[in-house]
Amino acid sequence: MDDLECQRLLREALTLMQSGDERGARRAWQRVLAARPDEPPALDGFAQSLFRSGQWTEARQLFARLTQLKPGVAIHWVQQALCCEQLGQVDEQEQCLSSALEADPHALLALLLRGDLLERLGRRHERQYQWSSRCRYPAPRRSLLNHCRGCGTEAR
């Protein structure tokens, strides 16, 4: 597949997503990945689509490929950590969030998610230290974390 065909399929996938045709977008991403297995926009789009449909294992595998290709991009680590959370893989989630913070020490979503994880694990002092060592504001409330996740539910 040449560059023009790849770009055309990526634009097509984006257009299909925007029009609500997630299946069509997936097919376009799969065609790109069949020819170019390490194409970041296709990996990212397809992984996010799988994540939205609850296919955590498959999404995590694609996000893992993204972090191998671009280890310095914090959001890919965060996305992989969210998959781990859904799969109940606590140790892997913590490692992904640590990697996200290595990539960007001020990645707010990674800080929030890691703080939430540490709190759930009963490591509140570590959570507070993590937050205070990275910014001058107090640790956020769980309601802010829920807002950032977009779930709109009360904290656990």
N, C-alpha and C positions, 0 to 999 in steps of 0.2 A: 504494500500500500504506500503510495507516495504521500508527500506532505499535504498536497492540496486535497486529496481524498480524505485524509485523516481529519483535516480541519473542517471539511464539509460535514463529515459524520459527527464531529463534536458539536458543531453549530446546530445540526439537525437534532441531536440529543437534547440540547439546551432548549430549543424551540418546542420540542415535544414535552419536555418537563413543564415549561411555562404554560402550555396549553392543557396540562393535566393528564397527558398520556404517558404515564410512568413506564408502562410495558414497552411502548415504542422506544422510549429513551433508553431503556435497558438493552433492547436489541441493538441499538446504534452503538452503545458503549461496548457491548460484547463483540461486535464486529471490529471495532477499533482494537480491542484487547487481543482478539484472535491474531491480528497481524502485528500488533505492537504491544506485547504484554506489559511493558513498563512505561506506558503513556500516562503521566500523572493526571491530566484532566479526566481521562476515562476511568482510571482507577478511583479517583476521588468521587466522581459523579455516581458511578456504579455502587461504590461502597456506601455512600450516603443513602442511595435508594434502598439497598438491602437493609441498612440500619432502620430506616423508616418503616419497613415492612416486618421488622422483628427478626430478621435473619442475622442474629448477632455473630455467630461463628464465621459465616461467610464474609460479613462486613469486616470483622476483625482481621481476617486473613488479608483482605485488600488494603486495609489501613496499615497493616504490618509491612506490606510491600512498599507502601508510600513512605513509611518511616525509614525503610532501608534505602530508598532512593533519595530522600530528602530528610536526613536526620535532624537538621536544624530548623525544621518547621514545627513549632510547638503545637499547632492545632491538630496536626495529624496524630501526634501522641495523645492528645486529649480525646480525640475521636476513638482511638483504639482503647483508651482507658474506659470510656463510656460503654464500649462493647464488653469489656472485661467485667464491669460492674453488673451489667445485665446477665452475664454468664456466671456470676458469683465467684469470679477469679480475683480474689482480694489481693494476693501477693503480686500478681501480674498488673492489676490496676495501679497499685502503689508504684511499681517500677515504671509504668508508662507515664504516670504523673510526674515522677522524679525526672524522667527523661525530658518531658515537656518543659519543666522548670530549668533544666540544664540548657535547653535550647533557647529559652527566654525566661530569665529569672523573674520577670514582672508580668508573666502571662496570667491575667486576672482569673480566667475561667479555671486554669490549672491550679492556681492558689486556692480558689473556692472549693473545687472538687477534692483536692488533697486535704484541705482543712476538714471538710465533711467526712472524708474517709477516716482521718485520724480520730475525729470525735466519735464516730461509730465504733472504732476499735478501742475506745476508752483511753486514747492517748491525747487527752486535752491539753496537757502542758506543752507537748510537742506542737500541737496545732497553734497554740497561742504564740510560741516562740517562732514558728514558721512565719506567721503573719506579721509579728512585730519586727522581725529581722528584715522584712522586705518592704514595709511601708510604715508611715507614721500615723496611720489611722487604726482605730480598734477593729478587731476581727468582726466580719459581717455576721448578721443574724441569718439563721437558716432560711427565713422567708426571702432574703435576697438571693440565696443560692437557688431556691425553687423558682424565683422569677427569672433568673439567668437561664435555667434549664427550660423555661417556658411551659412548665407543667401546670402551674396555677393551683397546686394543692398545698396543703399545710405540710410543715416539716414532719418528718417521721419522729 
